[in-house]
Amino acid sequence: MTVHRVAVLALDGVTPLDLAIPAQIFTHRPETPYEMTLCALDAKVATTAGFALLADGDLEQVRNADTVIVPGSEPIRPLPDAVLGVLAEAHERGRRVVSICTGAFALAAAGVLDGLHATTHWKHIDEFERDFPAVTVDRDVLYVDEGDVLTSAGVCCGIDLCLHIVRRDLGAEVANQIARGLVAAPHRDGGQAQYVPAPVAVTGEASLSGTREWALHRLGEPLTLRVLARHAGLSQRTFMRRFTEETGTTPLQWMLNARLGRARELLETTDRSMEQVARDCGLGTAANLRLHFRRTLNTTPTAYRRTFTRSPSPGPAVPGGPSDPGGPGGLGGLGGLGGPGGPSGPAGSLGSGASVLPARR
């Protein structure tokens, strides 16, 4: 595969878990092209946990990276000019620039987020909005995809964002393989609030996770709200309330996301017809499949299959390169699919500014 260089830029006072997420997801695997380097202004980096890290790379590796990721850290003001300069330079050169949690403060200070939508941890979002008025803050999302600039909310949302990047680069099958290795949710998507009042069932109540698991094995069946509520042994009204409290989204939206995820895997790994894929994932008809792909992914099932079908051919190109389908004159690959807000948006987004699921730290 063509190597895709990922620089994880650790600022002084970095949060270890924020840093570990991209380090784990973008570590080298036979099925991925990523080459990850931990970078810092100085070789020794202090963490919020009271221990220090030694970085192998410096700002030169950041300059040479295809993707730059800034994990969350204690707010440092002002940030060193060298750090701000290398982030601004990466953005100006069309590299992909990503933040996890409070790493958004560094991107905003470098001017990378000016005129864009972005998010950060809900505890710091008022401060972020006040300090960076040129940024449109999306408060109730897990992450925001603006093409070559992506930001996530609090720590766990960094997992969602990094898996989203892998899915954009290499397709759902590879992203799901990595998620299974991490024992993480393979795909959380949809625009839910990043703070869920009851992320797990409270004492004395049964979680609806069993019903969700049951539904995932029956996506090709007509799973209505009544069917789901009956399986959970609840009234439809109570089921709807409890489901939203646990997941941050409605049963209808959750089912649609699950069915689209299944459709993506079938398109990548089988040669089934569009009608068969639509039936197997529960979307009914090829026309309905095309409708939801266009609305959600800003592409067609045929184009998605052409881009992400697993084959022994060379791996995806570096974003923006001459052979990159997501760069000038192309569609997918490491450049991603579609753009914010629809066909006129920049390449590399899931569309509509791509908000995504319930974040909690």
N, C-alpha and C positions, 0 to 999 in steps of 0.2 A: 504494500500500500504506500501511496505517497504520504510522507511524514507530515503530520500537522502538529506544530509546536505550540504547547500550552505553557504559559508563564503564570504561575500563581505568585502574586506580589504580596508578600507579608509585610505589613506596616508594624512599627513598634507598638506593642500593646495589642497584638492580634489575638482574636478569640480562637483557641485551639480547635474547637469543633468546626467552626466556620472554615478553617484552613484545611481540616482533614477531609471535608466533603469533596472538594474538587481534586484533592490529592488522591483520594480513593477512586473516584469515578473516572478520572482521566489518566490513571496509571496505565502503563502499556499492557495490552492484551493482544493475542494473535488476531482477534477479529476487529481490532480498532487501529487507526493510524496515529493515535495520540502519543506524543512524547512530552511528558510533563516535567517541568523544572521549578523548584521552589526558589524564588528570587527575593532579594531584599536590598535596601540601600546599603546596609552594613551586614556583614556575614552573620553576626549574632543578633537575634531578634527576641525581645522580651514578649512574653505572653500574659494574658489576664489570669492565667492559672498559677503564676509564680515561678514558672521555669522558663528557660530560654531555648531557642531553636537555632540551629546552624543552617544557613541557606547555602545551597550549592551555587546558585546563580546570582548575578547582579543586574543592574539596570540595562546592561548591554544585551542580556538574554531577553529582557522585556522588549527591547527595541526590535529584536529579531523574531519575536513570537507572532504566530497567526491569531491566537486568542490570548487575551490578557484577563486574568481573573483577580479581583481584589476582595479577599475575605473581610468580614467585619472585624473591627478593632475599637479600642477606646478612642473617642474623638480626640485628635491631635490638632491643635491650631497654633500657629499655621503649619500646614504640612510643608515639608522641604520642597523648595523650588524644583529640585531634580526629579522628585516623584511626580509633581504636578506636570512638569514638562514632558516626561516620558509617557504619561497617560494621554495628554493632549496630542502628542505626536502619533501615538498608536491610532487614535481616533481619526486624525487627519489623513493618515495613510490608508484608511479603510479597513484596519484590523478590527476583529471582534473584541469588544471591551465589555466586561461583565463584572457585576458586584454582587456580593452576598451580604445580606443584612446591612449593617452600618457602613460597609464598604462603599455604599452609594454616596456618602459624604465626600469621599476622596474623588469620585468621578465628577460630582457636582462642583467641587472646588477647582477641578481642572478644566471646567467649562464643557465637559463631554456631554452633560445632560441638558444643556441649554436648549430650550424649545422642544424638549421631548417629554414624554410621560415616563415616570419612574416611581419606585416604591422603596420602602425600607422598613425596619422593624417598627411595629405599631407604637412601642413605647417612645420612640424618638421621632415620630412622624411630624408632630407639631413643630419641633425644633428644626427639622429638615425643611419643612415648608416655609418657615419664617426666614431661614438663612439663605434659601436659594429660590427667590421668587421667579426666576426664569425657567424653573422646572415645574411641569404640571404633575402634581402628586396624586397617584392613585392609592387611596387609603385601604380599600377593601379588596385586595387581591393578593395572591401568593407571589406572583412575579409579573413583570412586564417585559414583553419582547418588542423592541423597536428596530428589529432587523440586525444591525451590527452593534447595537448597544442593548444590553439586557440587565435588569436589576431584580433582586428578590427581596422578599420580606425576611422575617426572623429565621434563625438557624435552620429549622427543618425545611423551610421553603428553599434553602440552597440545594437540598437533595432534589426537590421537584424541578428546579431550574436547570441543574446540571444534567439530569435525565432528559429534560426537554431539549437541551442542546444536542445530546447524543441522538435523540430521536430525529431531530431536524437534520443532523449530519448523516446518520447511518440507517435510519429507519426504526420502526417499532420493535422488530425482533431483537436487534442488538441491545436497544435500550432496556427491553424487558429482561434479557439475559443478565445484564448488569444489575438491574433492580432485584432480581431473584437472588443474586449473589450477596447483595446488601441486606436481604430480607426487608426490602422497602416496597412501598406501593408502586407498581409499575408506571401508573400514569394518573396524576391528579391534575385535573383541568376544569375550567368552566367559569371562573369569575366569582367564586365565593368569598365571603369575608375572611380576612386573615386571622381574626380572633374568633374562635368558636366557643360559645358559652359552655357547652358540655362536650368536649372532644372525646370523652369516653363515658360509658354508662355509669351513673352514680350508684352508690351502694343500694341494693335492694331492687334495682331495675335490670332487666336483661338487655344486653346490647343487641342491635339489629345486624351485627356483623354476620351472623349465621344466615340471615335472609339475603344479605348482599352476596355472600359466597354461593348460596343456592341459586341465585339469579344469574351469576356469572357463568354457571354451567348450563344455563338454559336460554342463552341470548337469542337463539333462533325461534323461541316460542313466543306467543302473544302475552307478554307479561304486563298486565294492566296494574293500576294502583290497587284495584280490588284483589287481584291475585296475590300481590306482594303482601298486602295487609293481612289477608287470610293466612298466608304462610307464617307470618309473625304472630298470629293470634290476637290482632288488634283491630279496632275500628279504623276505617280509612282516615278519619280526622286525626286520631291519636298517632297512627303510623306516620302520617305526613309531618306532624309536629316533631315527633321523636327522630325521624330520619333527617330532617333539616338540622336539628340540634346536634346530631352526631357527625354529620358530614359537611354541613355548611351549604348544601345544595338540595334541590328538590329531587324526588325519585325520578321524575321524567328526565331532567337534565343528566342525572347520574347514569340512567340507562342509555341515553343517547351517547354519552362519552364512552361508556363501556362498549357499546356496539360499534362505534367508529374505531376504537382501539382494536377490536377483534377483526374488523374489516381490513385495517392496515396490515395486520399480521398475515391474513389470508392472501392479500394482494402480493405481499413480499415473498411468501413461502409456497404458494400453490399456483397452478395454472387454471384454476376454476374460472368459469365465465363470470361476468359481472352480475348476471341474474342469480347465479348460484351463490356468489359471495354475499349479495344482498339478502338472500333468503337465510343463509347460514348465520349471519350476524344479527338477523332480526329487523333489518331495514326494509324488507319486503320486495322491492323492485329495483332494477338497475337505475331507473329514473330517480327514485328516492335516494339511492346511494350517491348518485352524482350530485343531487341537490345539496345533501348534507356535506359532502366533500368540498363543494364550492363555497358553501357558507362558512364552514369551520376552518378548512385548510387552504382555501383560495387556490385550489387546483382540481384536477379531475382524477378519478380512480385510475384511468389508463396512464396518465402522466405520472401518478404516484408509483404505480407498478413499474413503469419503465425506469424510474429513477432509483428505486430501492430494492428491486429484485436481487436476491442474493445470487452471486455468480462468481466464478473464479477469475473474472476480469480484474484489472488493476483497481485499487481502492479509490475513494473520492479525492478530488483535487483540493488544494488549498483554496479557501474562499477568495473569489475575485480573480483567480488565475485563469489563463486562457482555456483550460479544459474543465473549469468548474461550472457545472450546470446552473449554479445559483449566481454566478457572476454575470458579466455582460454577455447577453445572447443565450443564456441558459435558464434552467428551471430549478433544479433541486440540489442534490448532493450536499456538500458541506456548506453551501450557501443557503440552504433552507427552502421553504416553500412560501411563496406569496409574500404579502406585506401588510402592515397595519392598515386596517380600514378598507381593504379590498384591493382590486387589481392595480390601483394607482400607487400603492404604498411601496416602500423599498423591499428588495428581496430579502428573505430570511425570517419571516414572521409567521406565526400561526394565524394572523389576521386580527383585526379590530383591537390593536394595541395589546393584544393577548394578555389579558388578566388570567390568573389561574389559582386555585383552591384555598381551603382553609388553612391558614398558617398558624402555627403555635410554636413558641420557643420551648 
